[in-house]
Amino acid sequence: MIDAKHPYRVEFLNAAFDNVDFTQVRRVVTQHVRSREPGYMVSLNTDIDIRLERDPSFKRAHEDATLVLMDSQPLFDLARKWGIPAREKIAGSDLIGPACGWAAEEGWSIFILGGKPGVPERAAENLAAEHRGLKVSGVLSPDFGFERDPDKLEEVMSVVRDASPDLLFVCLGAPKSEVLVHEHLLEWGASFSFCVGAAVDFAAGNVERAPRWMSDHGLEWFYRFTREPKRLFKRYFVDSWALLGIIRKYGKGDVR
């Protein structure tokens, strides 16, 4: 049965994703900007899938998202192997540029929330240089842990709300971005929010993306690990084993 609220959504493992391409994403975003009805986008990758199994609030944020985009070549390939005709892998870092292109064409404004001091400013400058006419209504690098202090949280939301952006890029990492957007969706004052993690660092030029051939062959994780081995060792070589258990639990038996 097709869900009228999520017409593109298909169940997969312990989660779901919206089987869409860039054109369909733009169509959904445009509908929300024109109606001013708040919506938001999240991603599904291997690390997120593991977190969903353990974190109920994160899972609720995923389930209620307007769009859940497939952001994992291994999961994309697995879905196709199991008969789901997945259309396109869309990483958050690949989406911020096109979304800003749409904004420049349509006259929409954007706001970038997240990143270390100076990073969202550089990201906005680069994106505005790439997309002529892009309206940047604001950027903000919030204090670490602001979400645990009600007063600081309200200050951050007030800054965004006063800017009243059409598109809000939330780059605070998972699950913080997703849970915050979900719990306060009506308070941000944005038409559509993108939970896009490290996209702000890529847009600012702080972090280099993996070569396209590595991303297409599911090796972007290895490229990132070689650059941040201490931070990413546990994620890729310890926590990732949990994915095998998830596949066995929710999958179709063939995990080769």
C-alpha positions as CSV (number, residue, x, y, z in Angstrom):
1,M,0.0,0.0,0.0
2,I,1.3,3.4,-0.9
3,D,1.6,5.9,1.9
4,A,-0.1,9.2,0.8
5,K,2.2,11.2,3.0
6,H,5.4,9.4,1.7
7,P,4.5,8.2,-1.8
8,Y,8.1,7.3,-2.6
9,R,8.9,5.4,0.6
10,V,10.0,1.7,0.6
11,E,10.8,-0.4,3.6
12,F,14.4,-1.6,3.9
13,L,16.1,-3.5,6.7
14,N,15.1,-1.8,10.0
15,A,14.3,1.5,8.3
16,A,13.0,2.9,5.0
17,F,14.1,5.3,2.3
18,D,12.4,7.4,-0.4
19,N,13.2,5.9,-3.8
20,V,13.7,9.3,-5.6
21,D,16.1,11.0,-7.9
22,F,17.3,14.7,-7.8
23,T,14.4,15.8,-9.9
24,Q,11.8,14.4,-7.5
25,V,13.7,15.8,-4.5
26,R,13.5,19.3,-6.1
27,R,9.8,18.8,-6.7
28,V,9.1,17.9,-3.0
29,V,11.3,20.8,-1.7
30,T,9.5,23.2,-4.1
31,Q,6.1,22.2,-2.8
32,H,7.1,22.9,0.8
33,V,8.7,26.3,0.0
34,R,5.6,27.4,-1.9
35,S,3.2,26.2,0.7
36,R,5.5,27.3,3.6
37,E,4.6,24.0,5.3
38,P,7.8,22.9,7.1
39,G,9.5,19.7,5.9
40,Y,12.8,18.1,6.3
41,M,15.2,15.6,4.8
42,V,17.5,13.0,6.4
43,S,19.9,10.4,5.1
44,L,20.2,6.6,5.3
45,N,23.7,5.2,5.4
46,T,25.4,2.3,7.2
47,D,26.3,4.3,10.3
48,I,22.9,5.8,10.6
49,D,21.2,2.5,10.1
50,I,23.1,1.1,13.0
51,R,22.2,4.1,15.2
52,L,18.5,3.7,14.3
53,E,18.5,0.2,15.9
54,R,19.7,1.7,19.2
55,D,18.1,5.2,19.4
56,P,14.3,5.5,19.6
57,S,14.2,9.3,19.3
58,F,16.5,9.1,16.2
59,K,14.3,6.4,14.7
60,R,11.2,8.6,15.2
61,A,12.9,11.5,13.5
62,H,13.7,9.3,10.6
63,E,10.2,7.8,10.3
64,D,8.6,11.3,10.3
65,A,11.0,12.9,7.8
66,T,9.6,14.3,4.6
67,L,12.4,12.7,2.7
68,V,14.8,9.9,3.6
69,L,17.6,9.8,1.0
70,M,19.8,6.8,0.3
71,D,23.4,7.8,1.1
72,S,25.3,4.6,1.0
73,Q,26.6,2.7,-2.0
74,P,26.7,-0.7,-0.1
75,L,23.1,-0.3,1.0
76,F,22.1,1.0,-2.4
77,D,23.6,-2.1,-4.0
78,L,22.1,-4.4,-1.4
79,A,18.6,-2.9,-2.0
80,R,18.9,-3.6,-5.7
81,K,20.2,-7.1,-5.0
82,W,17.0,-7.7,-3.0
83,G,14.8,-6.5,-5.8
84,I,14.2,-2.8,-4.8
85,P,14.9,-0.8,-8.0
86,A,16.7,2.0,-6.1
87,R,16.9,5.0,-8.4
88,E,19.8,7.1,-7.2
89,K,22.3,7.4,-4.3
90,I,22.1,11.0,-3.0
91,A,24.6,12.0,-0.4
92,G,23.9,15.1,1.7
93,S,27.2,16.5,0.6
94,D,26.2,16.0,-3.0
95,L,22.8,17.7,-2.4
96,I,23.8,21.1,-0.8
97,G,25.2,22.4,-4.1
98,P,22.2,21.5,-6.3
99,A,19.8,22.8,-3.6
100,C,21.6,26.1,-3.6
101,G,21.3,26.1,-7.4
102,W,17.6,25.6,-7.1
103,A,17.5,28.4,-4.5
104,A,19.4,30.8,-6.8
105,E,17.0,30.0,-9.7
106,E,13.9,30.4,-7.6
107,G,14.9,33.4,-5.5
108,W,14.9,31.3,-2.3
109,S,17.0,32.2,0.7
110,I,19.3,29.8,2.6
111,F,20.7,29.6,6.2
112,I,23.7,27.4,7.2
113,L,23.7,26.1,10.8
114,G,26.7,24.2,12.0
115,G,30.4,23.8,11.6
116,K,33.3,25.3,13.6
117,P,33.6,29.1,13.8
118,G,34.3,30.6,10.4
119,V,33.3,27.4,8.5
120,P,29.7,28.2,7.7
121,E,30.8,31.7,6.5
122,R,33.3,30.2,4.1
123,A,30.8,27.6,2.9
124,A,28.2,30.4,2.2
125,E,30.8,32.4,0.3
126,N,31.8,29.5,-1.8
127,L,28.2,28.5,-2.5
128,A,27.2,32.1,-3.4
129,A,30.2,32.4,-5.7
130,E,29.2,29.2,-7.5
131,H,25.5,30.0,-7.7
132,R,25.0,33.6,-8.8
133,G,22.1,35.4,-7.1
134,L,22.0,33.0,-4.1
135,K,20.4,34.8,-1.1
136,V,22.2,33.9,2.1
137,S,19.9,35.0,5.0
138,G,22.4,33.9,7.6
139,V,25.0,31.5,9.0
140,L,25.7,30.4,12.6
141,S,28.3,28.2,14.3
142,P,26.5,27.4,17.6
143,D,28.3,26.6,20.9
144,F,29.1,23.0,21.5
145,G,26.3,21.4,23.5
146,F,23.9,24.2,23.0
147,E,21.1,21.8,22.5
148,R,21.3,20.7,26.1
149,D,20.8,24.3,27.4
150,P,17.2,25.5,26.8
151,D,18.2,29.1,26.8
152,K,21.0,28.6,24.3
153,L,18.8,26.4,22.1
154,E,16.2,29.1,22.0
155,E,18.8,31.7,21.1
156,V,19.9,29.6,18.2
157,M,16.4,28.9,17.0
158,S,15.6,32.6,17.4
159,V,18.5,33.6,15.1
160,V,17.3,31.2,12.4
161,R,13.6,32.2,12.9
162,D,14.4,35.9,12.5
163,A,16.3,35.1,9.3
164,S,13.2,33.2,8.0
165,P,15.1,31.2,5.4
166,D,13.4,29.1,2.7
167,L,16.1,26.4,3.0
168,L,17.9,25.5,6.2
169,F,21.0,23.4,6.1
170,V,21.6,21.8,9.5
171,C,25.2,20.5,9.7
172,L,25.5,19.3,13.3
173,G,26.0,15.6,12.7
174,A,23.8,12.6,13.4
175,P,21.7,12.1,15.4
176,K,21.8,15.7,16.8
177,S,20.7,17.4,13.5
178,E,17.8,15.0,12.9
179,V,16.4,14.9,16.4
180,L,16.6,18.7,16.8
181,V,14.9,19.4,13.5
182,H,12.2,16.8,14.3
183,E,11.5,18.0,17.8
184,H,11.4,21.7,16.9
185,L,10.2,21.6,13.2
186,L,7.6,24.3,13.6
187,E,9.9,26.6,15.6
188,W,12.7,27.0,13.0
189,G,10.8,29.2,10.7
190,A,12.2,27.5,7.6
191,S,10.2,25.9,4.8
192,F,12.6,23.0,4.3
193,S,15.5,21.7,6.4
194,F,18.3,19.5,5.2
195,C,20.2,17.4,7.7
196,V,23.4,17.2,5.8
197,G,26.2,16.5,8.4
198,A,29.6,17.3,7.1
199,A,28.4,19.1,4.0
200,V,29.4,22.4,5.5
201,D,33.0,21.3,5.7
202,F,33.0,20.1,2.1
203,A,31.4,23.3,0.9
204,A,33.9,25.4,2.9
205,G,36.8,23.5,1.3
206,N,38.0,22.2,4.7
207,V,37.5,18.6,3.8
208,E,38.2,17.0,0.4
209,R,35.6,14.6,-1.0
210,A,36.6,11.2,-2.1
211,P,37.2,10.7,-5.8
212,R,33.9,9.9,-7.7
213,W,35.2,6.4,-8.6
214,M,35.7,5.6,-4.9
215,S,32.2,6.8,-4.0
216,D,30.6,4.9,-6.8
217,H,32.3,1.7,-5.6
218,G,31.4,2.1,-2.0
219,L,34.9,3.2,-0.9
220,E,34.2,6.7,0.4
221,W,34.3,5.4,3.9
222,F,37.9,4.2,3.4
223,Y,38.9,7.5,1.9
224,R,37.5,9.3,5.0
225,F,39.2,6.8,7.3
226,T,42.6,7.4,5.9
227,R,42.3,11.1,6.7
228,E,40.8,10.7,10.2
229,P,41.8,7.2,11.4
230,K,41.6,7.9,15.2
231,R,38.1,9.4,15.0
232,L,36.7,6.9,12.6
233,F,38.3,3.6,13.6
234,K,35.6,2.6,16.0
235,R,32.8,3.5,13.5
236,Y,34.2,1.6,10.6
237,F,36.0,-1.4,12.2
238,V,34.0,-2.0,15.4
239,D,30.5,-0.6,15.2
240,S,30.1,-1.6,11.5
241,W,29.9,-5.3,12.6
242,A,26.5,-4.5,14.0
243,L,25.3,-4.0,10.4
244,L,25.8,-7.6,9.6
245,G,23.5,-8.5,12.5
246,I,20.9,-6.0,11.2
247,I,21.0,-7.5,7.7
248,R,20.5,-11.0,9.2
249,K,17.7,-9.9,11.4
250,Y,15.7,-7.8,8.9
251,G,17.0,-9.0,5.5
252,K,16.4,-11.8,3.1
253,G,19.1,-14.2,4.3
254,D,21.7,-13.6,1.6
255,V,24.4,-11.2,3.0
256,R,27.2,-12.2,0.7
